[in-house]
Amino acid sequence: MFNFVFWVLAIWFVVNVVWMWFKLDDQTLQKTFAWINVCAIVIGFWVYYSVTHDVSAIDGWFITMNWVNIAVAAIQFYFGYKGMTNVNHMHHAAS
């Protein structure tokens, strides 16, 4: 299970980062991917710390990918929600 989840999360990570980079202006996509990343992070840490596994070559990569995914999710939340406060301030100023 450890290896399987690692490879699923690794493929998701690559797809996610590529789409994120090319669609920075798509706030809906950024928000969606950020929330999917939250689920991937929870699953990743749960599998890493609760599933019995042998120390292997992917052990270090797995935990590194989990931590990097936190940074990616934070970036996605930023791009997904960055314009919302400005819209509210402009709306009130125009009223």
Helices and strands as residue ranges (DSSP letters): H 2-22, H 27-50, H 57-81, H 84-94
